[in-house]
Amino acid sequence: REGNDHRFFGLLSLGAPKAGRSRSKENRYQSRISELYGYIRSSLGCADVANFYPLSALHSPQFYLLKRRAISYHLTTDLKTGPGVGSVGSGSDRKWSQSAYQERSISSGRCGDFMDQYKRLLRANKNWVQDKLSLAPTFFEELAKEQRPQFLWIGCSDSRVPAEEVTGTAPGEIFTHRNIANLVNHTDFNLLSVLSFAVEYLKVKHVIVCGHYGCGGIKAALSSHRYGVLDEWLRQIKDSYHNNREIISQAGDFDQQADKLVEINVQEQLKNLMKTHVIQKAWHEERRPILHGWVYGMSNGFLKSLYKLEPGSDIDDIYRFDF
């Protein structure tokens, strides 16, 4: 950090540029943004902002907010690249096409050869380690001793929904399993192994199944396109659509129907969890864990709690085990 923390946090009190702001304040804002943007670039060793978005060298809300402000300003005033870049002073939410800039970052070569792009992850890791140690010198020593997470997260593999990031949790707080469309399949021994370890050995208190709106796996299940081995994986989602066709068809257009199926899919996975001997045994012996069904809003960042099943919730006798 090189003693420049004040550069980061000084900006947060300035706010975004506003109509009617005095010229001196506007110049001060733009000067500070330029300075901060340069520091961010140098800390990542990359001159092209597109090549490090959305990864940050320092994983903190303040740094993320700061970087987004710098990106918004410089994409508008300096880089002039691509569609979707809103005017900083227009009051727009300054949306821009992430995929377009990621594609440009691969082909532009501004930060070196494409084959070397992985190096920015290693640089970011070094910055992350330094950041943690600056706040707690024994952070990694304590973390290495044991893990005692209270939560098991069963989420989608989508790269935009990292469990720790969207929940603001630290390493060691969430035990995680992710797959396409966050499914709980009774033949998936990967999932069942994670569930068994989390519930029986880590003694987690909560199991969260988290889907997300705009899920590509859900939309693929609604199509007739062939996806190879993925077709068998998506079969369970097609069955959920078949069993809830009338409710889903009333949701609206295709995207709205897909989002409705996202919610139904989360509910179905909670039912599948209840059918496992792992959950039933823990409910019988220790009255835990609580099962939660959440959906993440890709367009707003919020988690929505839709379902909650307490230990001992009703289940059909055909699925019930004797203990």
Secondary structure, DSSP 8 states (H G I E B T S, - for coil): -TT-HHHHHHHHTT-S--TT--HHHHHHHHHHHHHHHHHHHHHHT-S-GGGTTT--SS-SHHHHHHHHHHHHHHIIIII--SS----TTTT------HHHHHHHHHHH-TTS-GGGTTHHHHHHHHHHHHHHHHH-TTHHHHHHH----SEEEEEE--TT--HHHHHT--TTSEEEEEETT----TT-HHHHHHHHIIIIIS--SEEEEEEETT-HHHHHHTS----TTHHHHHHHHHHHHHHTHHHHHTT-SHHHHHHHHHHHHHHHHHHHHHTSHHHHHHHHHH---EEEEEEE-TTT--EEEEEEE-TT----GGG----
